[in-house]
Every structure is written in structure tokens, then in C-alpha cells.
Amino acid sequence: MNKTSKYNFISLILPLVIFFTNLSQIPNFVDSLFFKLMSYIPWVIMFLVVLYTNNFKFIINNKKNILLLVIGIILICFLIEIIGLEGFRVSLLKPILICFFVYTIGFNCCTQLKDDKIQYICLAYALSAVIICFFVFQKIVQSGVVLNSSVYAYESKNSVSQILLTGFLIFVFYRKKINIFTLFFDIASIFLLFTMIMLKSRASLLGIGVIVISVLLSDKYKRNTKKLVTLLCVFFICLFLFNKNLQNFIINDIIFASRDTANLDAISSGRLSMIQNFPSLFLEQPFLGHGSNYIEIMQLDAVLETGIFGGVLINILALLPLIYSIKSIKKYNTDYNFVLLILSVIYYINSFFEQLSPFGPGVKCYFLWLVYGLCIGWNERGKIN
């Protein structure tokens, strides 16, 4: 296979892998064995394809210390297992290993994938997010859950909302870069946004604010997009200020999740109790942690499960994409570095509300680590060139 054929082959296969991976999260089929395999088998195939196109060379890049961090986390989990706790069942271990695997595939794809293919990779993700959104919306309607209910419309709302949020970012970013699809991108963005509001995932809704700020402040968006977003923001702010029903919906139904405003623990879905109990639990096993455990805040969960040593390593690992993207956007003012920057911000914000983000669960976070691997590979190739 010549070099041109390899470029074309990888640029065709990777978007398909992303597309079918996301489809495994369709609510109607997510518990099906076949659809569960759809989130694993495409990546095994992708690994074999990358191995073949790279002449059976597979590089595990450790220049950014990611390999050393992952090895350190595995060793700490091994020590926790030795002392009689469930070290290999630490909640964060499996998602971290999956993300590292996806990262290495992304890095190794770069030798056979041109950086201008990032838009096709992103659009494959966004289109599959719209399909998921359609099924989620259908499930919400069928469930009969109303917006002012304290019962969530979909059980896995946080995971699926992050997928929809990523799709929303992609449609907004590429809105004017691919002009012929502008109308479709606008309709898809509105559909994704409306469904996220119905799901009431507050962590993902915060991510929308990050995307809006990025549009207004960055030079990556065209003037028409900035004007449209500014107009929509002004319209929404005015509507919020003068419409009591909208104020009630945003404050009571979304921010307070239709719960008793006097009960902060209920509003935070039990996170306040978790934070209050954390110091005493941490002091019981400060160095190697408790092994398999649960706190719905990644930063604290990492420390609780793996102690101060493992917790520091996991928290550094979680920050690597964000730190790298901040540095790289200054050196390489490219689309893919900008996408990585915004992805890193919105996924790290999500980690303050979720146990496994930005590593999981499942399909939720793999795209961040794929783009991270791609960016490192493309940036280093550009540096050499």
C-alpha cells in the first residue's frame, strides 16, 4: 500500500470508527450485547489498521509523561490490591486504560493522516451525536416527564449530554467553514441544545457557556457567527430579565432541579454530603486509599480510591490535555488545537460533577483523548517539517 493509499484508508476508517462507537449509546439499544460490542470492536479494528499502515510499528509516546503517569497509576492500584483492598477494581482504572489506548491510536494515526482531516473526524462525531439525540428526544417524549419535574428525563443524562455537547461544539465551530451545510448545522445545533436543556444536565449546560465565550473571544470564528451568537445572547438575557416563567424555569427547574431550595444536599444530588464525609474517609487510608469506592467528584474520588499518591497522578493525568492545549494553541494556531482546548475545558468542568470524567464512563470521554493524541502527533510532525 503506497503512502497516498494509506492516507486515504486511515481518513476513511477513523470517522467510521467514531460514528459507530457513538451509535452504541443509542438508548433503545445501549443494553444490547451487539451494541456494546460496537463500542469496542471498531477500536480493535482501528488498532490493527494503524499497525498495518505503519508497517507493524506502534509507538507509545511518553514525551508528555502520559505513559509514566499511567504506569504509576497501575502500580499504585497493584499495591492497593496487595494490601487486601480492591485495587484492580478502582473505578477510574479501566476508563484511564481505555482512554490511554485511544490516545495511542490517535498519536499513531498521525503518520498516515493529514491534519486537514480533523473536520471529517469531528463531523462524523457530530452527525452520530444528532442520531443519538433523536432517540434520546424520542425517549423523553415517550416517558412523559415534564420539564418542571424533579425526576430526570433520562437515566444516563450526564453521559449522553456530554456527547451532545461535543456535537454542539463541532457544529458551531464548523458552521461557516463548510458553507453549504450552514442551515443544517444551525438546525442540528438547536436540536442538540434543546435536548440538553430537557435532560437538565447542569454540568453539560455549563459547557455551553464555555462554547459561547469561545465564540465571542476567539478569532477562530467568522464575523457572521459572532454576530449571530451575540444577537442570541442579548435576546436570551432580555427574555430572562423580563420573563418570570423563564426565570423560574432556569433557576428552579434547571439550577435547583425542581428540588427543595432549603436542602442543599438534594440540590447537589448528594454531593454536599460526599464532600463533608470526604475528610474523615480520606484520613482512614491517606496514602494508598480505600480501593474501589465512590464519590461523584473525580478530583476527590481519585484521592479517596488511590490515596494521596495515586490521586495526585490521576489528577495530573486529567489535566494533561488542558495544559497541553493551552501551550500548543500559542505555538500552533490551528483548528485542531483550538478544538482540543475547548474540549479540554468543557470535559474538565464536567469532572467536578462526575466520578469518572474526563476518562469515562464508556463512550463519554474517548473523543477528548483521541483528539489529544492526534494533536500531539500533528504538532510534532509540523515541528519536524
C-alpha positions, 0 to 999 in steps of 0.5 A: 500500500503506497503512502497516498493509499494509506492516507486515504484508508486511515481518513476513511476508517477513523470517522467510521470508527467514531460514528459507530462507537457513538451509535452504541449509546443509542438508548433503545439499544445501549443494553444490547450485547451487539451494541456494546460490542460496537463500542469496542470492536471498531477500536480493535479494528482501528488498532490493527489498521494503524499497525498495518499502515505503519508497517507493524510499528506502534509507538507509545509516546511518553514525551508528555509523561502520559505513559509514566503517569499511567504506569504509576497509576497501575502500580499504585492500584497493584499495591492497593490490591496487595494490601487486601483492598480492591485495587484492580477494581478502582473505578477510574482504572479501566476508563484511564486504560481505555482512554490511554489506548485511544490516545495511542491510536490517535498519536499513531494515526498521525503518520498516515493522516493529514491534519486537514482531516480533523473536520471529517473526524469531528463531523462524523462525531457530530452527525452520530451525536444528532442520531443519538439525540433523536432517540434520546428526544424520542425517549423523553417524549415517550416517558412523559416527564415534564420539564418542571419535574424533579425526576430526570428525563433520562437515566444516563443524562450526564453521559449522553449530554456530554456527547451532545455537547461535543456535537454542539461544539463541532457544529458551531465551530464548523458552521461557516467553514463548510458553507453549504451545510450552514442551515443544517448545522444551525438546525442540528445545533438547536436540536442538540441544545434543546435536548440538553436543556430537557435532560437538565444536565447542569454540568453539560449546560455549563459547557455551553457557556464555555462554547459561547465565550469561545465564540465571542473571544476567539478569532477562530470564528467568522464575523457572521457567527459572532454576530449571530451568537451575540444577537442570541445572547442579548435576546436570551438575557432580555427574555430572562430579565423580563420573563418570570416563567423563564426565570423560574424555569432556569433557576428552579427547574434547571439550577435547583432541579425542581428540588427543595431550595432549603436542602442543599444536599438534594440540590447537589444530588448528594454531593454536599454530603460526599464532600463533608464525609470526604475528610474523615474517609480520606484520613482512614487510608491517606496514602494508598486509599480505600480501593474501589469506592465512590464519590461523584467528584473525580478530583476527590474520588481519585484521592479517596480510591488511590490515596494521596499518591495515586490521586495526585497522578490521576489528577495530573493525568486529567489535566494533561490535555488542558495544559497541553492545549493551552501551550500548543494553541500559542505555538500552533494556531490551528483548528485542531488545537483550538478544538482540543482546548475547548474540549479540554475545558468543557470535559474538565468542568464536567469532572467536578460533577462526575466520578469518572470524567474526563476518562469515562464512563464508556463512550463519554470521554474517548473523543477528548483523548483521541483528539489529544493524541492526534494533536500531539502527533500533528504538532510534532510532525509540523515541528519536524517539517 
